[in-house]
Amino acid sequence: MAVDSSAPFVSGQTALVVPVPEAEPAVRAWRDRFDPAARAGVPAHITVLFPFLPASRVDAGIHAALEEIFGGHPSFDIRFEGCGRFPGLLYLAPVPDTPFRWLTEAVVARWPEAPPYGGKYEPHPHLTVAQVQDEVLLEEAESALRTELPFSARVSEVELVTYTGTEWHRLAAFALPGSPAT
């Protein structure tokens, strides 16, 4: 959940994320030090939508709609072959990124009142590694990450998480069905 580090998380926020446990060995130490989401309990992930709806609005109907949306998208494989940058942010770039864009578009089509990043940024699928305004540190992290690449991951679920005021907690997980080839 890459967010502007000057804008703290707000209690009751929710997000839809794809956990990427395969990335943890490569990114955990960097994320623990330089990613506010990691320090707040979010594992390595790619954001589908942040912020989503306020937690107070998330009910059984929302869960059913999310299950229907994600049930219409097959699971898929990704690779991480390189890093990318936004100002003050280092990330791993998933290849392909199109399936993440489709997931985001499907959720936003159902809830247009929840644009990605509050409408502040265009969605760009990525796995945040470090958010810091120190270019030397970002270079160091990128150099270290290059030795861990490439690696692959299977995307088979999307998690709904909420911020309690101190930590992010998983509320639900929605399966992406097996691909037609499996």
C-alpha positions in Angstrom: 0.0 0.0 0.0 2.3 2.6 -1.2 1.1 5.9 0.1 2.7 9.3 0.5 4.8 8.9 3.7 3.6 12.4 4.8 0.0 11.1 4.9 -0.4 8.6 7.8 -2.8 5.7 7.6 -6.3 6.5 9.1 -8.1 4.2 11.4 -10.9 2.4 9.6 -9.3 2.6 6.2 -9.4 -0.6 4.1 -7.4 -1.8 1.2 -7.4 -4.7 -1.3 -3.9 -6.3 -1.6 -2.3 -9.3 -3.2 0.1 -10.9 -0.8 3.4 -12.0 -2.3 5.1 -14.3 0.2 7.7 -15.3 -2.4 9.1 -11.8 -2.1 9.7 -11.8 1.6 13.2 -13.2 1.6 14.4 -10.5 -0.8 12.5 -7.5 0.6 11.7 -8.1 4.3 14.7 -6.4 5.8 14.3 -3.3 3.6 10.6 -3.1 4.1 10.9 -3.5 7.9 13.2 -0.4 7.9 11.8 1.7 5.2 8.1 0.9 4.5 5.4 2.3 6.8 3.0 -0.5 5.7 5.4 -3.2 6.7 5.9 -1.6 10.1 2.1 -1.6 10.5 1.8 -5.3 9.8 1.3 -5.6 6.0 3.4 -8.3 4.3 5.0 -7.9 0.9 2.2 -7.2 -1.5 0.9 -5.5 -4.6 -2.0 -3.1 -4.0 -5.2 -3.7 -6.0 -7.0 -0.7 -4.4 -6.1 1.7 -1.6 -8.0 3.2 0.0 -11.1 1.0 -0.5 -14.3 1.6 1.4 -14.3 2.7 5.1 -14.4 -0.4 7.3 -17.8 0.8 8.7 -19.3 0.2 5.2 -17.8 -3.3 4.7 -20.6 -5.8 5.3 -21.7 -9.2 4.0 -23.0 -7.5 0.8 -19.6 -6.0 0.1 -17.9 -9.3 0.8 -20.3 -11.1 -1.7 -19.7 -8.5 -4.4 -15.9 -8.8 -3.9 -16.1 -12.6 -4.1 -18.1 -12.3 -7.3 -15.6 -9.8 -8.8 -12.5 -11.7 -7.9 -14.1 -15.0 -8.8 -14.4 -13.8 -12.4 -10.6 -13.4 -12.7 -8.3 -16.4 -13.0 -5.2 -16.9 -10.9 -1.9 -16.0 -12.7 1.8 -16.2 -12.5 4.1 -13.2 -12.2 7.9 -12.6 -12.3 9.9 -9.9 -10.6 12.9 -9.2 -12.9 13.7 -5.6 -12.0 13.2 -2.6 -9.8 11.6 0.7 -10.5 11.3 4.1 -8.8 8.8 6.8 -8.0 10.2 9.9 -6.2 11.4 8.7 -2.8 10.2 5.1 -3.4 11.9 1.9 -4.6 9.7 -1.0 -5.8 9.8 -4.3 -7.6 7.9 -4.4 -10.9 5.6 -7.4 -11.5 5.6 -8.9 -15.0 3.0 -9.0 -16.4 1.2 -6.1 -14.6 -1.9 -6.2 -16.7 -3.9 -8.7 -14.5 -3.4 -6.3 -11.6 -4.8 -3.4 -13.6 -7.8 -5.6 -14.6 -8.5 -6.4 -10.9 -8.3 -2.7 -10.0 -10.5 -1.7 -12.9 -13.1 -4.3 -11.9 -13.3 -3.0 -8.3 -13.4 0.7 -9.3 -16.1 -0.1 -11.9 -18.3 -1.4 -9.0 -17.2 1.3 -6.5 -16.3 4.5 -8.5 -16.4 6.4 -5.2 -13.1 4.6 -4.3 -10.6 5.7 -6.9 -7.0 4.4 -6.6 -5.0 6.4 -4.1 -8.0 8.7 -3.6 -7.5 9.9 -7.2 -4.1 11.4 -6.4 -2.1 8.9 -8.4 -2.7 6.7 -11.4 -2.5 3.0 -10.4 0.8 1.4 -11.3 1.2 -2.2 -10.0 4.3 -2.5 -7.8 5.6 -4.1 -4.7 7.0 -1.3 -2.4 10.4 -2.0 -0.9 11.5 1.3 0.6 10.0 4.8 1.0 12.8 7.3 1.9 14.1 10.5 0.5 17.7 9.3 0.6 18.9 8.5 -2.9 22.0 6.8 -1.6 20.0 4.4 0.5 17.6 3.7 -2.4 20.6 2.9 -4.6 22.0 0.6 -1.9 18.7 -1.2 -1.6 18.3 -1.5 -5.4 21.8 -2.9 -5.7 21.1 -5.5 -3.0 17.8 -6.5 -4.6 19.3 -7.1 -8.0 21.2 -10.1 -6.5 17.8 -11.6 -5.5 16.2 -11.3 -8.9 14.5 -12.8 -10.8 11.9 -14.8 -8.9 8.4 -15.9 -9.6 5.1 -15.9 -7.7 1.6 -17.3 -8.1 -1.3 -14.8 -7.6 -4.3 -16.8 -6.3 -6.0 -14.4 -3.9 -6.8 -10.9 -3.0 -7.0 -9.8 0.7 -9.2 -7.2 2.2 -7.3 -5.5 5.1 -8.2 -2.8 7.5 -6.2 -0.3 9.6 -7.1 -0.4 13.3 -5.2 2.8 14.2 -2.0 0.9 15.0 -1.9 -2.1 12.6 -3.3 -3.5 9.4 -5.4 -6.7 9.9 -6.8 -9.1 7.3 -10.6 -9.1 7.2 -11.1 -11.6 4.4 -9.4 -13.3 1.5 -11.0 -13.8 -2.0 -9.8 -16.6 -4.2 -9.0 -16.1 -7.8 -10.0 -19.4 -9.5 -7.4 -21.7 -11.1 -6.4 -20.6 -14.6 -8.1 -22.5 -17.5 -4.7 -24.2 -18.1 -4.6 -25.8 -14.6 
